């Protein structure tokens, strides 16, 4: 890729809504960008649970379906 070429982006689904990220983005970095960095969440990629221990190594790809569930406090 030439330096003048725009960065290649992928399109994926985030909780049922379209989202775009730079190609090769790790899940951990994507969660930070989406505002989930410090939150306790559960993540599924293409209907499979993604353990937190894999988030830094798991690279997101074109068409992936990401579902994020965060606990809701109440009282």
N, C-alpha and C positions, 0 to 999 in steps of 0.2 A: 504494500500500500504506500502510495506517495505521501509525503508530508502535507501536501495541499488537499488531499482527499479528506472528506468529512469522516469522523469516526463512525464505524458501522454500528448500527443499533439493532436490537432484537425487539420483537413485540411478544408479550406474554399476557397472561390473565392474572390479575391480582384481585382476589375475592370477587371474581366475576366481572371485573372491569378491565379494559385494556390498559396496559402499562408498557412503557418503553425504557430500555436500559442499554448502556454500551455493551457490546458483545464481550463475553468473558467475565462478566460481573459475578463475583462470589455472592452467595446468599447472604452472608453476614453484612457485606457492604450494601446490598440492596435493602436489607432491613433497616440499616442506619438511614439510608436515603429516604425511606418511606416513613420514618419517625418511630420505628419500633426498636431502635438500638438498645435502650436500657430497660425496655419493658419485658415482663415475663409473658411469653407467647408460645403457642404451639404452632408448628408450621407443617403443612403437607404440600408436597410437590407431586403433581399428577396423581393425586389420591393416595400417596404413600407418605407416612410420617417421616419427617426429616429430623433426626436427633440433633440437639444443640451442638454436640461434639463434632458434627460434620459440616456445620454452617460455613466455616472458613474455607473448606476445601471444595464445597459443592458449588459448581459453576452453573449458572442458569442459562437455559438455551431457548432458542426460537420456539414459541408455541407452548412453553411450559405453563401449567396451571398452578398458581400459588394460592393456597388458602391459609390465612392467618387467623388464629383464634386467640383472643386475650380474655383472661378472667375479668368478670365484672363484679365489683364490690357492691355490697348492699347492706341494708340493716333494718 
